[in-house]
């Protein structure tokens, strides 16, 4: 991990401000979603990139029952439902 040398204080509502230099460098825009992870004593922020729950593709996504699915996986699932799987 690389230190930026930048420090920020947490405000009374538990917020921190990401400096504009970091946001520009990482391509984070206003209203972008960030995922929050915890790794032992570290908090990790990562840009949220919605992807297909099956293949992790981010192309041509649709939502079904709150889950993101790409067109290819949706087509494959529909085919599987129409023709039962033989075991």
N, CA, C and O atoms as a MOPAC input file, in Angstrom:
PM7 MOZYME 1SCF
protein

 N      0.83500 1    -1.16600 1     0.00000 1
 C      0.00000 1     0.00000 1     0.00000 1
 C      0.88600 1     1.23700 1     0.00000 1
 O      1.95100 1     1.25200 1     0.61700 1
 N      0.43500 1     2.27000 1    -0.69700 1
 C      1.23000 1     3.48000 1    -0.84500 1
 C      0.62000 1     4.62200 1    -0.02700 1
 O     -0.57300 1     4.89900 1    -0.15200 1
 N      1.41400 1     5.27600 1     0.79800 1
 C      0.93900 1     6.39800 1     1.59100 1
 C      0.90600 1     7.66200 1     0.74600 1
 O      1.81400 1     7.92200 1    -0.04400 1
 N     -0.16000 1     8.44600 1     0.92600 1
 C     -0.26800 1     9.71700 1     0.19900 1
 C      0.25700 1    10.86900 1     1.03300 1
 O      0.54200 1    11.94400 1     0.50600 1
 N      0.38700 1    10.65000 1     2.33900 1
 C      0.82300 1    11.72500 1     3.22700 1
 C     -0.30800 1    12.66200 1     3.60000 1
 O     -0.09200 1    13.63500 1     4.32300 1
 N     -1.51200 1    12.38500 1     3.11700 1
 C     -2.67000 1    13.22900 1     3.40200 1
 C     -3.39000 1    12.67100 1     4.62300 1
 O     -3.60600 1    11.46300 1     4.72600 1
 N     -3.75600 1    13.54700 1     5.53900 1
 C     -4.56700 1    13.14100 1     6.68600 1
 C     -5.83100 1    13.98600 1     6.72200 1
 O     -5.83200 1    15.14700 1     6.31100 1
 N     -6.88900 1    13.39900 1     7.21200 1
 C     -8.15800 1    14.10700 1     7.37600 1
 C     -8.76200 1    13.68700 1     8.70800 1
 O     -8.59000 1    12.54600 1     9.13800 1
 N     -9.46500 1    14.59800 1     9.35800 1
 C    -10.14100 1    14.28700 1    10.61200 1
 C    -11.57100 1    13.85200 1    10.32900 1
 O    -12.19700 1    14.31200 1     9.37500 1
 N    -12.07600 1    12.96000 1    11.17100 1
 C    -13.46900 1    12.53600 1    11.09900 1
 C    -14.31200 1    13.60500 1    11.78000 1
 O    -13.99000 1    14.03000 1    12.89000 1
 N    -15.40300 1    14.05300 1    11.12100 1
 C    -16.23400 1    15.08400 1    11.74900 1
 C    -17.22900 1    14.45300 1    12.72200 1
 O    -17.24900 1    13.23400 1    12.89600 1
 N    -18.05600 1    15.29400 1    13.35500 1
 C    -18.98200 1    14.81100 1    14.39100 1
 C    -20.04100 1    13.84600 1    13.85600 1
 O    -20.67700 1    13.14000 1    14.63900 1
 N    -20.23900 1    13.80400 1    12.54300 1
 C    -21.18200 1    12.85700 1    11.94300 1
 C    -20.48700 1    11.61400 1    11.39500 1
 O    -21.12500 1    10.76600 1    10.77100 1
 N    -19.17400 1    11.50800 1    11.62900 1
 C    -18.42900 1    10.32600 1    11.19600 1
 C    -17.96200 1    10.39200 1     9.75200 1
 O    -17.59200 1     9.37100 1     9.17200 1
 N    -17.97500 1    11.57600 1     9.16900 1
 C    -17.58400 1    11.73500 1     7.76300 1
 C    -16.13700 1    12.16100 1     7.62800 1
 O    -15.56600 1    12.80100 1     8.51100 1
 N    -15.55500 1    11.78400 1     6.48200 1
 C    -14.24400 1    12.31000 1     6.10000 1
 C    -14.38300 1    12.85800 1     4.69100 1
 O    -15.27000 1    12.45300 1     3.94000 1
 N    -13.51100 1    13.77000 1     4.34400 1
 C    -13.50900 1    14.34200 1     3.00200 1
 C    -12.35600 1    13.73900 1     2.21800 1
 O    -11.21300 1    13.75100 1     2.67400 1
 N    -12.66100 1    13.20500 1     1.02100 1
 C    -11.60700 1    12.71400 1     0.13900 1
 C    -11.07400 1    13.90600 1    -0.65000 1
 O    -11.84100 1    14.56300 1    -1.35400 1
 N     -9.79400 1    14.19700 1    -0.55100 1
 C     -9.23300 1    15.35300 1    -1.24900 1
 C     -9.45700 1    15.27200 1    -2.76000 1
 O     -9.44700 1    14.19100 1    -3.34800 1
 N     -9.65700 1    16.42600 1    -3.36300 1
 C     -9.91200 1    16.51400 1    -4.80200 1
 C     -8.79700 1    15.86000 1    -5.61500 1
 O     -9.06000 1    15.27300 1    -6.66500 1
 N     -7.56000 1    15.95600 1    -5.14000 1
 C     -6.44300 1    15.35700 1    -5.87600 1
 C     -6.62100 1    13.84000 1    -5.99500 1
 O     -6.38000 1    13.25900 1    -7.05300 1
 N     -7.04500 1    13.20800 1    -4.89700 1
 C     -7.27600 1    11.76400 1    -4.91800 1
 C     -8.46700 1    11.41400 1    -5.80900 1
 O     -8.41500 1    10.46000 1    -6.58600 1
 N     -9.54700 1    12.20200 1    -5.68600 1
 C    -10.73400 1    11.92700 1    -6.49800 1
 C    -10.42700 1    12.06600 1    -7.98600 1
 O    -10.88200 1    11.26100 1    -8.79900 1
 N     -9.66500 1    13.07600 1    -8.33100 1
 C     -9.29700 1    13.25000 1    -9.75100 1
 C     -8.40500 1    12.11700 1   -10.23300 1
 O     -8.61800 1    11.56800 1   -11.31300 1
 N     -7.40700 1    11.76900 1    -9.43200 1
 C     -6.48000 1    10.69500 1    -9.79600 1
 C     -7.21000 1     9.37100 1    -9.99400 1
 O     -6.89900 1     8.61500 1   -10.91400 1
 N     -8.18500 1     9.09500 1    -9.12400 1
 C     -8.90500 1     7.82400 1    -9.17300 1
 C    -10.18600 1     7.87400 1   -10.01300 1
 O    -10.87200 1     6.86300 1   -10.16700 1
 N    -10.50000 1     9.04800 1   -10.55200 1
 C    -11.69300 1     9.17200 1   -11.39100 1
 C    -12.99100 1     9.08000 1   -10.60600 1
 O    -14.00000 1     8.61100 1   -11.13200 1
 N    -12.97800 1     9.51900 1    -9.36000 1
 C    -14.18700 1     9.50500 1    -8.53000 1
 C    -14.90900 1    10.83100 1    -8.72000 1
 O    -14.36100 1    11.90300 1    -8.46500 1
 N    -16.15900 1    10.72800 1    -9.17700 1
 C    -16.95900 1    11.92000 1    -9.42600 1
 C    -18.01400 1    12.09100 1    -8.33200 1
 O    -18.28800 1    11.16100 1    -7.57200 1
 N    -18.59600 1    13.27600 1    -8.26000 1
 C    -19.67600 1    13.54500 1    -7.30900 1
 C    -20.79400 1    12.53200 1    -7.55700 1
 O    -21.15100 1    12.25600 1    -8.70200 1
 N    -21.32800 1    11.99400 1    -6.49400 1
 C    -22.42100 1    11.00600 1    -6.50400 1
 C    -21.97400 1     9.59500 1    -6.88000 1
 O    -22.81000 1     8.69300 1    -6.92400 1
 N    -20.68400 1     9.37100 1    -7.15200 1
 C    -20.20700 1     8.00900 1    -7.40900 1
 C    -20.35300 1     7.18700 1    -6.13300 1
 O    -20.17200 1     7.69600 1    -5.02700 1
 N    -20.68000 1     5.92200 1    -6.30100 1
 C    -20.80800 1     5.02000 1    -5.15600 1
 C    -19.44600 1     4.39400 1    -4.84200 1
 O    -18.68600 1     4.04500 1    -5.74500 1
 N    -19.15900 1     4.26200 1    -3.56800 1
 C    -17.93400 1     3.60700 1    -3.11000 1
 C    -18.31500 1     2.42700 1    -2.22900 1
 O    -19.23600 1     2.52500 1    -1.41800 1
 N    -17.61200 1     1.31800 1    -2.38400 1
 C    -17.79000 1     0.17200 1    -1.50700 1
 C    -16.83500 1     0.32900 1    -0.33200 1
 O    -15.73200 1     0.85300 1    -0.48300 1
 N    -17.26200 1    -0.12600 1     0.83100 1
 C    -16.44100 1    -0.03500 1     2.03200 1
 C    -16.12700 1    -1.44500 1     2.51100 1
 O    -17.02900 1    -2.25600 1     2.72300 1
 N    -14.84500 1    -1.72900 1     2.67900 1
 C    -14.38600 1    -3.02000 1     3.15800 1
 C    -13.57300 1    -2.82100 1     4.43000 1
 O    -12.99700 1    -1.75500 1     4.64600 1
 N    -13.53100 1    -3.83600 1     5.25500 1
 C    -12.69300 1    -3.81100 1     6.45400 1
 C    -11.75300 1    -5.00300 1     6.37200 1
 O    -12.18600 1    -6.13200 1     6.14400 1
 N    -10.46300 1    -4.74500 1     6.55900 1
 C     -9.43900 1    -5.78700 1     6.56200 1
 C     -8.63500 1    -5.61800 1     7.84200 1
 O     -7.70800 1    -4.81100 1     7.91100 1
 N     -9.00800 1    -6.39600 1     8.85400 1
 C     -8.43000 1    -6.28000 1    10.19000 1
 C     -8.55300 1    -4.85400 1    10.69500 1
 O     -9.65100 1    -4.44200 1    11.06800 1
 N     -7.46700 1    -4.07700 1    10.72400 1
 C     -7.53900 1    -2.71200 1    11.25300 1
 C     -7.54900 1    -1.66500 1    10.14500 1
 O     -7.27000 1    -0.49400 1    10.40300 1
 N     -7.86300 1    -2.06500 1     8.92400 1
 C     -7.86100 1    -1.13400 1     7.78900 1
 C     -9.25900 1    -0.96800 1     7.22000 1
 O    -10.03600 1    -1.92100 1     7.15600 1
 N     -9.56600 1     0.24900 1     6.81000 1
 C    -10.79400 1     0.52800 1     6.06700 1
 C    -10.37800 1     0.74700 1     4.62700 1
 O     -9.49300 1     1.55500 1     4.34600 1
 N    -11.00600 1     0.03600 1     3.72300 1
 C    -10.65600 1     0.12600 1     2.30700 1
 C    -11.86300 1     0.64100 1     1.53900 1
 O    -12.96500 1     0.10600 1     1.65800 1
 N    -11.64500 1     1.67800 1     0.75700 1
 C    -12.68700 1     2.22400 1    -0.11400 1
 C    -12.37100 1     1.83400 1    -1.54300 1
 O    -11.22400 1     1.91500 1    -1.98200 1
 N    -13.40000 1     1.40900 1    -2.26800 1
 C    -13.20700 1     1.05300 1    -3.67100 1
 C    -14.41600 1     1.53500 1    -4.44000 1
 O    -15.54700 1     1.45500 1    -3.96000 1
 N    -14.16600 1     2.03800 1    -5.64500 1
 C    -15.28500 1     2.46700 1    -6.46000 1
 C    -16.19900 1     1.28100 1    -6.71000 1
 O    -15.74700 1     0.19200 1    -7.06600 1
 N    -17.50500 1     1.51000 1    -6.51600 1
 C    -18.47900 1     0.45400 1    -6.71500 1
 C    -18.69500 1     0.26800 1    -8.20500 1
 O    -19.03000 1     1.21100 1    -8.92300 1
 N    -18.50100 1    -0.94600 1    -8.65400 1
 C    -18.66200 1    -1.27000 1   -10.06400 1
 C    -19.67000 1    -2.39700 1   -10.16800 1
 O    -19.31200 1    -3.57000 1   -10.05200 1
 N    -20.93500 1    -2.04500 1   -10.38800 1
 C    -21.94000 1    -3.10500 1   -10.46000 1
 C    -21.63400 1    -4.05600 1   -11.60500 1
 O    -21.29500 1    -3.62500 1   -12.70700 1
 N    -21.75400 1    -5.33100 1   -11.34500 1
 C    -21.44200 1    -6.33300 1   -12.35600 1
 C    -22.41400 1    -7.49500 1   -12.22600 1
 O    -23.12500 1    -7.61700 1   -11.22900 1
 N    -22.43700 1    -8.33400 1   -13.23000 1
 C    -23.29000 1    -9.52400 1   -13.24700 1
 C    -22.93600 1   -10.43000 1   -12.06900 1
 O    -21.76100 1   -10.69800 1   -11.81700 1
 N    -23.94000 1   -10.89300 1   -11.36000 1
 C    -23.70800 1   -11.73900 1   -10.18900 1
 C    -23.15300 1   -13.10800 1   -10.56200 1
 O    -22.61600 1   -13.80600 1    -9.70200 1
 N    -23.27100 1   -13.50800 1   -11.83100 1
 C    -22.79100 1   -14.82300 1   -12.25100 1
 C    -21.40800 1   -14.77300 1   -12.89500 1
 O    -20.52100 1   -15.54600 1   -12.53200 1
 N    -21.22700 1   -13.86100 1   -13.85400 1
 C    -19.97000 1   -13.86900 1   -14.61700 1
 C    -19.09700 1   -12.64600 1   -14.36800 1
 O    -17.97800 1   -12.56800 1   -14.87400 1
 N    -19.60100 1   -11.69300 1   -13.59500 1
 C    -18.86300 1   -10.47900 1   -13.25000 1
 C    -18.69600 1    -9.50800 1   -14.41100 1
 O    -17.89400 1    -8.57800 1   -14.32400 1
 N    -19.43400 1    -9.70600 1   -15.48900 1
 C    -19.39000 1    -8.79000 1   -16.62000 1
 C    -20.14100 1    -7.50700 1   -16.25400 1
 O    -21.10500 1    -7.54600 1   -15.48900 1
 N    -19.70400 1    -6.38600 1   -16.79500 1
 C    -20.39000 1    -5.12000 1   -16.55400 1
 C    -21.12300 1    -4.65000 1   -17.81300 1
 O    -21.60900 1    -3.52000 1   -17.85800 1
 N    -21.20500 1    -5.50100 1   -18.82700 1
 C    -21.84200 1    -5.13900 1   -20.09900 1
 C    -23.31500 1    -5.51000 1   -20.11500 1
 O    -23.69400 1    -6.60100 1   -19.68700 1
 N    -24.14000 1    -4.60400 1   -20.60600 1
 C    -25.56900 1    -4.83000 1   -20.83100 1
 C    -26.25500 1    -5.49100 1   -19.64100 1
 O    -26.79000 1    -6.59400 1   -19.75000 1
 N    -26.22900 1    -4.79900 1   -18.50600 1
 C    -26.80200 1    -5.34400 1   -17.27900 1
 C    -28.28300 1    -5.01300 1   -17.16100 1
 O    -28.74100 1    -3.95800 1   -17.60100 1
 N    -29.00600 1    -5.92700 1   -16.56600 1
 C    -30.39900 1    -5.70500 1   -16.21000 1
 C    -30.55000 1    -6.13100 1   -14.74900 1
 O    -29.69500 1    -6.83700 1   -14.21400 1
 N    -31.61600 1    -5.70900 1   -14.11800 1
 C    -31.83600 1    -6.05700 1   -12.72200 1
 C    -33.03400 1    -6.98200 1   -12.61400 1
 O    -34.09500 1    -6.71300 1   -13.17500 1
 N    -32.85400 1    -8.07100 1   -11.88800 1
 C    -33.94000 1    -9.01500 1   -11.62400 1
 C    -33.96100 1    -9.30200 1   -10.14000 1
 O    -32.99100 1    -9.82400 1    -9.59000 1
 N    -35.06800 1    -8.96300 1    -9.48300 1
 C    -35.22700 1    -9.14500 1    -8.03900 1
 C    -34.05300 1    -8.57200 1    -7.25500 1
 O    -33.56500 1    -9.18300 1    -6.30400 1
 N    -33.60900 1    -7.39000 1    -7.67000 1
 C    -32.54100 1    -6.69000 1    -6.96800 1
 C    -31.13500 1    -7.16200 1    -7.27800 1
 O    -30.17800 1    -6.67100 1    -6.67900 1
 N    -30.98700 1    -8.09500 1    -8.19300 1
 C    -29.67100 1    -8.61600 1    -8.57600 1
 C    -29.34200 1    -8.18200 1    -9.98800 1
 O    -30.22000 1    -8.15200 1   -10.84900 1
 N    -28.07900 1    -7.84300 1   -10.23700 1
 C    -27.62300 1    -7.42200 1   -11.56300 1
 C    -27.21100 1    -8.65500 1   -12.36500 1
 O    -26.41500 1    -9.46900 1   -11.89700 1
 N    -27.75900 1    -8.78700 1   -13.58000 1
 C    -27.47500 1    -9.92800 1   -14.45000 1
 C    -27.24800 1    -9.40700 1   -15.86300 1
 O    -28.00400 1    -8.56600 1   -16.34800 1
 N    -26.20000 1    -9.91000 1   -16.52700 1
 C    -25.94000 1    -9.49400 1   -17.91000 1
 C    -26.87900 1   -10.24500 1   -18.84400 1
 O    -27.45600 1   -11.26600 1   -18.47300 1
 N    -27.02500 1    -9.72500 1   -20.06600 1
 C    -27.94100 1   -10.33100 1   -21.03500 1
 C    -27.58400 1   -11.77900 1   -21.34700 1
 O    -28.47300 1   -12.61700 1   -21.49500 1
 N    -26.29300 1   -12.07900 1   -21.44800 1
 C    -25.86600 1   -13.44000 1   -21.78100 1
 C    -26.26300 1   -14.43200 1   -20.68600 1
 O    -26.77400 1   -15.51000 1   -20.99000 1
 N    -26.03400 1   -14.08500 1   -19.42600 1
 C    -26.39200 1   -14.98600 1   -18.32600 1
 C    -27.90800 1   -15.10600 1   -18.19300 1
 O    -28.42300 1   -16.17500 1   -17.86400 1
 N    -28.62300 1   -14.00900 1   -18.44900 1
 C    -30.07800 1   -14.05300 1   -18.41100 1
 C    -30.61200 1   -14.99200 1   -19.48600 1
 O    -31.52000 1   -15.78600 1   -19.23900 1
 N    -30.03700 1   -14.89200 1   -20.68100 1
 C    -30.44100 1   -15.76300 1   -21.78200 1
 C    -30.15700 1   -17.22500 1   -21.43200 1
 O    -30.98700 1   -18.10100 1   -21.67800 1
 N    -28.99100 1   -17.48000 1   -20.86200 1
 C    -28.61100 1   -18.83600 1   -20.47000 1
 C    -29.55500 1   -19.37600 1   -19.39000 1
 O    -29.94500 1   -20.54300 1   -19.43300 1
 N    -29.91900 1   -18.53300 1   -18.42900 1
 C    -30.83600 1   -18.94900 1   -17.36000 1
 C    -32.21600 1   -19.25200 1   -17.92000 1
 O    -32.85500 1   -20.21900 1   -17.50400 1
 N    -32.67900 1   -18.44100 1   -18.85200 1
 C    -33.98500 1   -18.67400 1   -19.46100 1
 C    -33.99300 1   -19.99000 1   -20.23700 1
 O    -34.98100 1   -20.72400 1   -20.20400 1
 N    -32.91100 1   -20.28500 1   -20.92600 1
 C    -32.79000 1   -21.53700 1   -21.67100 1
 C    -32.79500 1   -22.72400 1   -20.70800 1
 O    -33.43000 1   -23.74300 1   -20.98200 1
 N    -32.09700 1   -22.59900 1   -19.59100 1
 C    -32.02700 1   -23.67500 1   -18.60200 1
 C    -33.39500 1   -23.95500 1   -17.99300 1
 O    -33.71500 1   -25.10500 1   -17.69400 1
 N    -34.19900 1   -22.92300 1   -17.80900 1
 C    -35.53500 1   -23.10000 1   -17.23000 1
 C    -36.45700 1   -23.78500 1   -18.23100 1
 O    -37.28400 1   -24.60900 1   -17.84200 1
 N    -36.32600 1   -23.45700 1   -19.51000 1
 C    -37.18100 1   -24.04400 1   -20.55300 1
 C    -36.86200 1   -25.51100 1   -20.80100 1
 O    -37.76900 1   -26.29400 1   -21.08300 1
 N    -35.59700 1   -25.90200 1   -20.70100 1
 C    -35.23300 1   -27.30500 1   -20.88800 1
 C    -34.63100 1   -27.82800 1   -19.59400 1
 O    -33.52000 1   -27.44000 1   -19.23300 1
 N    -35.34100 1   -28.70100 1   -18.88800 1
 C    -34.84800 1   -29.19100 1   -17.59000 1
 C    -33.48200 1   -29.86000 1   -17.72000 1
 O    -33.16500 1   -30.50700 1   -18.71800 1
 N    -32.70600 1   -29.67900 1   -16.68700 1
 C    -31.35400 1   -30.26300 1   -16.65800 1
 C    -31.47200 1   -31.72800 1   -16.24500 1
 O    -32.12100 1   -32.05100 1   -15.25000 1
 N    -30.84600 1   -32.59700 1   -17.00700 1
 C    -30.85400 1   -34.01300 1   -16.69300 1
 C    -29.66800 1   -34.32500 1   -15.81700 1
 O    -28.54800 1   -33.90300 1   -16.10400 1
 N    -29.90400 1   -35.06100 1   -14.74900 1
 C    -28.81000 1   -35.42200 1   -13.86700 1
 C    -28.57300 1   -36.91100 1   -13.86500 1
 O    -27.67900 1   -37.39300 1   -13.16900 1

